[in-house]
Amino acid sequence: MNTTTARPPQTLCRAGVARDDITPPVGIYHRMWGAARHDRATGIHRPLTATVACLAPVEESEPAPWFVIALDHCLLWHTEQSRLLTELERRTGIPQSQIVLAYSHTHSAGLMDLSRTSLPGGELIAPYLERLAGILARLIEETRSHLIPAVMEHVIGRCDLAAERDFPDPVTGQIVCGFHPGVPADDTVVVGRLSRLSGEPLATLVNYACHPTTLAWENTLISPDYPGAMREVVEQVTGVPCLFLQGASGDLGPREGFVGDPAVADRNGRQLGYAVVSALESLGPVGCQLVYRGAVVSGATLGVWDWKPLGEAESRQASRVDRVRETVPLAYRPELPTVDDVEGERARWLAQEADARARGDSTAERDAHAMVERMDRQLTRLAVLPAGPLYPFLLEVWRWGDVVWVLLEGEPYQSFQQILRQRYPGTTIMVITLANGARCSYLPPISSWGRKIYQESIALLAPGCLEQVTEAAVRAIGRLLAR
């Protein structure tokens, strides 16, 4: 181990960044929560944004550039997402394998589901998705036509906004989806400072694991939830776009959440934003490392360090680009319901909803409608599952210089990123979930199964699948680091 130099993990690359407003129109279908009583969005808390970062190797002859699109949406269902990716490929000529939709996972952006066009505000969904495709295609073209030499330096920050959210109700014993003060939560924030080689900033990347569920069924406003205020704080300091990349947050949510007050979302966002700014302040000059200069005799003999540009060997290492892309075959859960099963249960809940409405029991009516909504979403998931006994789970691992990016679909629990970082403690690892969707739904660990938690109730894959994906990622990282 070299003890005379110290440097932040760095990536030398070519980069381009572009952003635009993608806020849906007021009045669009917005009912994301089963307990909600409204259908249409009544206003805008903060605008939604799409920010595209095009990252390419230093040498143009090396692998083609990748386009990471930080998108302020909960997610798009598989059908709508496939249409969007196909349209982006048609308009730009960029293969879908080079495009990553990285959803922030805000639950207040509206549910962009084309099967709901007959509902109030649903008539605005298709035109909105068409406009979104045009905006993203333009941003992709803008970034790839303005690639410049760049360096991204990474630093680890800490923020305790995220909290464990599998809480045993003290009265019923049921595991509810809410703040659990008795269990620790992953507080890791991976921050990337992307700059021109001359030192001017280009963007900030923030990788953090926490469900954006501050705002819930009482909120009727379009909102990016806490990532909106987080970006505002960071961008006021840096003057450049901030991209939020969601981590492994299957069992993590904000300590204070499920409210209707946008001020709480802003407070949560500022908490994370200040943590990001604090981490950024620990970085030195762009493209440099600390080098030990030697001893200076004073009242004590002092050890003096100076910032120096990277040497040739360090620059070569920071320029390395490599990628592992593999499909992990995973079993479906044995008791996976059929479409007929779900439709039958949906009909029962519809009957209970009608009965409660007739009796004037608004609470029972709300709860029954929430279960109807849950069945509707389960039908949507089942309709697009690949045929056969195994689910083809896509896992991508990128090496950008000193840093490893792990991209995967779905919503794994925090243990996924914790194990990767424990296995490779000397490597900065960014874990980006909901990468191109969540067709497979939640990935809880084996220890959570059998407790009747929400994430288990809608999981589509068998117990043990999270552990299989984790080990596949561990092996993929090992292969990249060994090359």
Residue pairs with C-beta under 8 A, 6 or more apart in sequence:
3 292
4 291
4 292
5 289
5 290
5 291
5 292
6 289
6 290
6 305
7 288
7 289
7 290
7 310
7 314
8 153
8 154
8 155
8 283
8 284
8 289
9 153
9 154
9 401
9 402
9 403
9 427
9 428
10 151
10 152
10 153
10 154
10 287
10 310
10 314
10 318
10 401
10 402
10 403
11 151
11 152
11 153
11 154
11 192
11 318
11 400
11 401
11 402
11 403
12 58
12 149
12 150
12 151
12 315
12 318
12 319
12 401
13 55
13 56
13 57
13 58
13 149
13 150
13 151
13 152
13 319
13 321
13 400
13 401
14 55
14 56
14 57
14 58
14 65
14 147
14 148
14 149
14 150
15 53
15 54
15 55
15 56
15 147
15 148
15 150
15 152
15 194
15 202
15 203
16 52
16 53
16 54
16 142
16 143
16 144
16 145
16 146
16 147
16 148
17 51
17 52
17 53
17 54
17 143
17 194
17 202
17 203
17 240
17 241
18 51
18 52
18 139
18 142
18 143
18 146
19 49
19 50
19 51
19 52
19 139
19 241
20 49
20 50
20 135
20 138
20 139
21 47
21 48
21 49
22 48
22 49
22 50
22 71
22 72
22 132
22 135
23 44
23 47
23 48
23 222
24 41
24 48
24 109
24 110
24 112
24 124
24 128
24 222
25 124
25 128
26 40
26 41
26 42
26 43
26 44
26 222
27 40
27 41
27 121
27 124
28 40
28 41
28 110
28 121
28 124
28 125
28 128
28 222
29 39
29 40
29 41
29 110
29 111
29 113
29 116
29 119
29 120
29 121
29 122
29 124
29 125
30 36
30 38
30 39
30 40
30 41
30 108
30 110
30 111
30 121
30 220
30 222
31 38
31 39
31 111
31 119
31 373
32 74
32 107
32 108
32 109
32 110
32 111
33 107
33 216
33 217
33 370
34 217
34 369
34 370
34 371
34 372
34 373
34 374
35 216
35 217
35 366
35 367
35 369
35 370
36 217
36 218
37 217
37 366
38 220
39 119
39 120
39 121
40 120
40 121
40 220
41 110
41 121
41 220
41 221
41 222
42 220
42 221
43 220
43 221
43 222
44 221
44 222
44 223
45 108
45 215
45 219
45 221
45 222
45 223
45 224
45 228
45 262
45 265
46 223
46 224
46 228
46 229
46 262
47 224
47 228
48 72
48 73
48 106
48 109
48 222
48 224
49 70
49 72
49 224
49 231
50 69
50 70
50 71
50 72
50 132
50 135
50 136
50 139
51 69
51 70
51 139
51 203
51 241
51 242
51 243
52 67
52 68
52 69
52 70
52 136
52 139
52 140
52 142
52 143
53 67
53 68
53 70
53 143
53 194
53 203
53 205
53 243
54 65
54 66
54 67
54 68
54 140
54 143
54 144
54 147
55 65
55 66
55 68
55 400
56 64
56 65
56 66
56 147
57 63
57 65
57 319
57 321
58 149
58 319
59 319
62 321
63 321
63 323
64 98
65 98
65 144
65 147
66 98
66 99
66 100
66 398
67 94
67 98
67 99
67 100
67 140
67 143
67 144
68 100
68 102
68 243
68 245
69 99
69 100
69 101
69 102
69 136
69 139
69 140
70 102
70 104
70 243
70 244
70 245
71 101
71 102
71 103
71 104
72 104
72 106
72 109
72 224
72 227
72 228
73 103
73 104
73 106
73 109
73 112
74 103
74 105
74 106
74 107
74 109
74 111
75 81
75 103
75 105
75 434
75 437
75 438
76 84
76 101
76 103
76 112
76 437
77 112
77 113
77 380
77 384
77 437
78 384
78 437
78 439
79 114
79 384
80 112
80 113
80 114
80 129
81 101
81 436
81 437
83 129
84 101
84 129
84 132
84 133
84 136
85 96
85 99
85 101
85 436
86 96
87 133
87 137
88 94
88 96
88 99
88 133
88 136
88 137
88 140
89 95
89 96
89 99
91 133
91 134
91 137
92 137
92 140
92 141
94 140
94 144
97 325
99 140
99 436
100 407
100 432
100 435
100 436
101 435
101 436
101 437
102 243
102 245
102 246
102 432
102 434
102 435
103 246
103 434
103 437
104 212
104 224
104 225
104 227
104 244
104 246
105 211
105 212
105 246
105 249
105 434
106 212
106 223
106 224
106 225
106 227
107 211
107 212
107 213
107 215
107 216
107 225
108 212
108 215
108 219
108 221
108 222
108 223
108 224
108 225
109 222
109 223
109 224
110 222
112 125
112 128
112 129
113 125
113 380
114 125
114 126
114 129
115 380
116 122
116 125
117 123
117 125
117 126
148 196
149 196
149 197
150 194
150 195
150 196
150 197
150 202
151 194
151 195
151 197
151 286
151 287
151 318
152 192
152 193
152 194
152 195
152 205
152 400
152 401
152 403
153 192
153 193
153 195
153 283
153 286
153 287
154 190
154 191
154 192
154 193
154 402
154 403
154 428
154 430
155 190
155 191
155 193
155 279
155 280
155 282
155 283
156 188
156 189
156 190
156 191
156 279
156 428
157 188
157 189
157 190
157 191
157 275
157 276
157 278
157 279
158 187
158 188
158 189
158 275
159 187
159 189
159 208
159 271
159 272
159 275
159 276
160 185
160 187
160 255
161 208
161 210
161 226
161 254
161 255
161 268
161 271
161 272
161 275
162 185
162 186
162 187
162 208
162 209
162 210
162 249
162 252
162 253
162 254
162 255
163 179
163 180
163 181
163 185
163 252
163 253
163 254
163 255
164 179
164 180
164 183
164 184
164 185
164 251
164 252
165 177
165 178
165 179
165 180
165 211
165 251
165 252
165 253
166 175
166 177
166 180
166 183
166 251
166 448
166 451
166 453
166 455
167 175
167 176
167 177
167 178
167 179
167 180
168 174
168 175
168 176
168 180
169 175
169 176
174 452
175 451
175 452
175 453
175 454
176 454
177 253
177 453
177 454
177 455
178 253
178 257
178 258
179 253
179 255
179 256
179 257
185 252
185 414
186 209
186 247
186 248
186 252
186 414
186 417
186 418
188 208
188 209
188 247
188 417
188 421
189 206
189 207
189 208
189 272
189 275
189 276
189 279
190 205
190 206
190 207
190 208
190 428
190 429
190 430
191 204
191 205
191 206
191 207
191 276
191 279
191 280
192 204
192 205
192 206
192 207
192 403
192 430
193 201
193 204
193 280
193 283
193 286
194 201
194 202
194 203
194 204
194 205
195 201
195 202
195 286
195 287
196 202
196 286
197 286
197 287
198 286
199 285
199 286
199 287
201 238
201 239
201 240
202 240
203 240
203 241
203 242
203 243
204 234
204 235
204 238
204 240
204 241
204 242
204 243
204 276
204 280
205 242
205 243
205 245
205 430
206 230
206 234
206 242
206 243
206 244
206 245
206 272
206 276
207 245
207 247
207 430
207 431
207 432
208 244
208 245
208 246
208 247
208 272
209 246
209 247
209 248
209 249
209 252
209 414
209 417
209 431
209 433
210 226
210 247
210 249
210 252
210 253
210 254
210 272
211 249
211 252
211 253
211 254
211 257
212 224
212 225
212 226
212 227
212 254
213 225
213 253
213 254
213 257
213 258
214 225
214 226
214 254
214 256
214 257
214 258
214 259
214 264
214 265
214 268
215 221
215 223
215 225
215 259
215 260
215 261
215 262
215 264
215 265
216 257
216 258
216 259
216 260
217 258
217 260
218 259
218 260
219 259
219 260
219 262
221 262
223 262
223 265
224 231
225 265
225 268
225 269
226 254
226 265
226 266
226 268
226 269
226 272
227 244
227 269
228 265
228 266
228 269
229 265
229 266
229 267
229 268
229 269
229 270
229 273
230 242
230 244
230 269
230 270
230 272
230 273
230 276
231 241
231 242
231 244
231 269
231 273
232 269
232 273
233 269
233 270
233 273
233 274
233 276
233 277
234 242
234 273
234 276
234 277
234 280
235 241
235 242
237 277
237 280
238 280
242 276
245 430
245 432
246 432
246 433
246 434
247 414
247 417
247 431
247 432
247 433
248 411
248 412
248 413
248 414
248 415
248 416
248 417
248 431
248 433
249 411
249 414
249 433
250 411
250 412
250 413
250 414
250 442
250 443
250 444
250 455
251 413
251 414
251 444
251 448
251 455
252 414
254 268
256 264
256 267
256 268
257 264
257 268
284 290
284 307
285 307
287 309
287 310
288 307
288 308
288 309
288 310
289 307
289 308
289 309
289 310
289 314
290 305
290 306
290 307
290 308
291 305
291 306
291 307
291 308
292 303
292 304
292 305
293 304
293 305
293 306
294 303
294 304
295 301
295 302
295 303
295 304
296 302
296 304
310 318
317 401
317 402
318 401
318 402
319 401
320 399
320 400
320 401
321 398
321 399
321 400
321 401
322 398
322 399
322 480
322 483
323 396
323 397
323 398
323 399
324 395
324 396
324 397
324 476
324 479
324 480
325 394
325 395
325 396
325 397
326 394
326 395
326 472
326 476
327 392
327 393
327 394
327 395
328 392
328 393
328 394
328 395
328 468
328 469
328 472
329 390
329 391
329 392
329 393
330 390
330 391
330 393
330 440
330 461
330 462
330 465
330 468
330 469
331 389
331 390
331 391
331 461
331 462
331 465
332 385
332 389
332 390
332 391
332 460
332 461
332 462
333 459
333 460
333 461
333 462
333 463
334 462
336 460
337 345
337 378
337 382
338 382
339 379
339 382
339 383
342 375
342 378
342 379
342 382
343 375
343 379
345 375
346 372
346 375
346 376
346 379
349 368
349 369
349 371
349 372
349 375
350 368
350 372
352 364
352 368
352 371
353 365
353 368
353 369
353 372
356 362
356 364
356 365
356 368
357 365
374 458
377 458
378 458
381 439
381 441
381 458
381 460
382 460
384 439
385 391
385 439
385 460
386 392
391 440
391 460
391 461
393 408
393 409
393 410
393 440
393 461
393 465
393 469
394 408
394 409
394 436
395 406
395 407
395 408
395 469
395 472
395 473
395 476
396 405
396 406
396 407
396 408
396 435
397 404
397 405
397 406
397 407
397 473
397 476
397 477
397 480
398 404
398 405
398 407
399 405
399 480
399 481
402 427
402 428
403 427
403 428
403 429
403 430
404 424
404 427
404 428
404 429
404 430
404 477
404 480
404 481
405 429
405 430
405 432
406 417
406 420
406 429
406 430
406 431
406 432
406 473
406 476
406 477
407 432
407 435
408 431
408 432
408 433
408 435
408 469
408 473
409 433
409 434
409 435
409 436
409 437
409 438
409 439
409 440
410 433
410 434
410 438
410 439
410 440
410 441
410 442
410 443
411 433
411 434
411 438
411 441
411 442
411 443
411 455
412 433
412 442
412 443
412 466
412 469
412 470
413 443
413 444
413 445
413 448
413 455
413 466
415 445
415 466
415 470
416 431
416 443
416 466
416 469
416 470
416 473
417 429
417 431
419 470
419 474
420 429
420 431
420 470
420 473
420 474
420 477
421 429
423 474
423 477
424 477
424 481
427 477
427 481
429 477
440 460
440 461
441 458
441 459
441 460
441 461
442 455
442 456
442 458
442 459
443 459
443 461
443 465
443 466
443 469
444 453
444 455
444 456
444 459
444 466
445 466
445 467
446 463
446 464
446 466
446 467
448 455
448 456
449 456
449 463
450 456
